[in-house]
Amino acid sequence: MEPPRTRIDWPGRHAALLDVERASQSTCDPIFQPDPARHTLIRGDNLEALKLLVPSLERKIRVIYIDPPYNTGNGLLYNDRFGSRGRDGDRHASWLSMIAPRLLLASRFLRDDGIFFASIDDRELPRLRMLCDEFFGEENFIPMVVWRKKVVRGRGNRHILPQTEYILAYARNINALAPFRENLTHKMKAEYLHHDERGPYKKIPLAKSGTRQSPRPNLYYPLTAPDGSEIPCPTHQWRWSRETVENRKDEILIEKNRKGRWTVYTKQYLRSPTGEERGRTPESYYDRVTTSDGTAEMKELFGEVVLDFPKPSRLVRDLIAWATPPGSCDPVMDFFAGSGSTGQAVLELNAADGGSRPFYLIQSDDPIPHQEFRSIYEICRGRVERVIKKLEKEGKSPLPIREYRVSPIP
Ligand SMILES: C[S@@+](CC[C@H](N)C(=O)[O-])C[C@H]1O[C@@H](n2cnc3c(N)ncnc32)[C@H](O)[C@@H]1O
């Protein structure tokens, strides 16, 4: 018998999850045709759209990024207040009933080497984490990104000013997900200031620093200096075993330091023998852009802020760049597309690295009070069209767009 699992329960869970199995009550116009040579924009409710897309895109998506309503209770252009305390249970239950079927469906779109990212703040973080643990498997959890979205102090809390939010990340199958990489910064590259026939390198002490916990006896031994004297290990252990030092002699440097003591280094080369530049593993703390960059981007494209708090496209672009190789054609999906920052991220990443990743963006068509844009969907399309025009002016050839409309069967 399977051991009982820890899972999150709420009034309405059963009905919400049963909904996933119900056939869609909507139609797609025109009939959906997956086309990796185009970007896809879908206007309509995402649950209905996801149901209609499953047969063609099941296990075909490499990256899903979503930025769902956070349940702040604030009046935004879209509904961000779930539940009415009195009648239909609490606001968390109502939010969970919205998000749960969509997450369950989302997991079906991911390829085996796929990755799911979800932005969230601390209001619904614990519930989203539990749901994702259940649907994706806790073993597929990847360290969460903490995004510093604000640097100004702001107002609104007398105890701790909230300046961060989070990006949960889950692999479809942690064993199939390739390591994330990103380029070294200019500052990091500048550290490779030595040079030999294999190219630039930096010197790293062979003596391991840090904790003494569980020292390994095979890493504690004396080395021999060029003058024949013995060099005892100056810390609790070396980083390489005696055999590795022997096998990689060319990468060992033994030099006298300022005090006249022998010091042992390894050479860390900037490029691999095949010429590939070293990358680095991204870190969980992200502070490269803030919400104001997202707003500025929108002003630049539209001349005004047509939607509050859009994500800066650089943030989404970095996530996609970590997870997909340069020049790739891996499909990306965002089914809470909002103003289309994920669309901009994919378009600009493709333009920068020669990739042709197609995106699938889904955004509801609920009316908004704006003269030019009748819905957030139209803002999304407007952004994508503007970015495509800008890139074409720069001589790039982004993939063309195809639009669909998902609407209830009359
Ligand atoms: C937090 S916003 C996304 C913002 C977006 N990342 C951006 O940078 O502009 C969430 C979006 O999801 C949309 N949305 C909410 N429920 C939806 C549904 N059932 N189907 C489709 N879109 C939905 C809202 O209209 C809103 O634009």
PDBQT file of the ligand as one rigid body, heavy atoms in Angstrom, charges set to zero:
ROOT
HETATM    1  C1  LIG A 501      -0.080  38.982 -12.616  1.00  0.00    +0.000 C 
HETATM    2  S1  LIG A 501      -0.780  39.214 -14.147  1.00  0.00    +0.000 S 
HETATM    3  C2  LIG A 501       0.484  38.750 -15.262  1.00  0.00    +0.000 C 
HETATM    4  C3  LIG A 501       1.385  39.883 -15.571  1.00  0.00    +0.000 C 
HETATM    5  C4  LIG A 501       2.396  39.577 -16.629  1.00  0.00    +0.000 C 
HETATM    6  N1  LIG A 501       3.388  38.645 -16.170  1.00  0.00    +0.000 N 
HETATM    7  C5  LIG A 501       3.048  40.856 -17.095  1.00  0.00    +0.000 C 
HETATM    8  O1  LIG A 501       4.256  41.009 -16.907  1.00  0.00    +0.000 OA
HETATM    9  O2  LIG A 501       2.374  41.706 -17.625  1.00  0.00    +0.000 OA
HETATM   10  C6  LIG A 501      -1.928  37.883 -14.301  1.00  0.00    +0.000 C 
HETATM   11  C7  LIG A 501      -2.665  37.919 -15.604  1.00  0.00    +0.000 C 
HETATM   12  O3  LIG A 501      -3.416  36.710 -15.734  1.00  0.00    +0.000 OA
HETATM   13  C8  LIG A 501      -4.635  37.022 -16.375  1.00  0.00    +0.000 C 
HETATM   14  N2  LIG A 501      -5.611  35.980 -16.022  1.00  0.00    +0.000 N 
HETATM   15  C9  LIG A 501      -6.186  35.767 -14.813  1.00  0.00    +0.000 A 
HETATM   16  N3  LIG A 501      -7.040  34.717 -14.874  1.00  0.00    +0.000 NA
HETATM   17  C10 LIG A 501      -6.989  34.266 -16.152  1.00  0.00    +0.000 A 
HETATM   18  C11 LIG A 501      -7.664  33.219 -16.825  1.00  0.00    +0.000 A 
HETATM   19  N4  LIG A 501      -8.533  32.435 -16.201  1.00  0.00    +0.000 N 
HETATM   20  N5  LIG A 501      -7.387  33.022 -18.131  1.00  0.00    +0.000 NA
HETATM   21  C12 LIG A 501      -6.493  33.819 -18.786  1.00  0.00    +0.000 A 
HETATM   22  N6  LIG A 501      -5.833  34.854 -18.187  1.00  0.00    +0.000 NA
HETATM   23  C13 LIG A 501      -6.072  35.075 -16.884  1.00  0.00    +0.000 A 
HETATM   24  C14 LIG A 501      -5.017  38.390 -15.839  1.00  0.00    +0.000 C 
HETATM   25  O4  LIG A 501      -5.874  39.054 -16.740  1.00  0.00    +0.000 OA
HETATM   26  C15 LIG A 501      -3.659  39.061 -15.722  1.00  0.00    +0.000 C 
HETATM   27  O5  LIG A 501      -3.388  39.800 -16.871  1.00  0.00    +0.000 OA
ENDROOT
TORSDOF 0
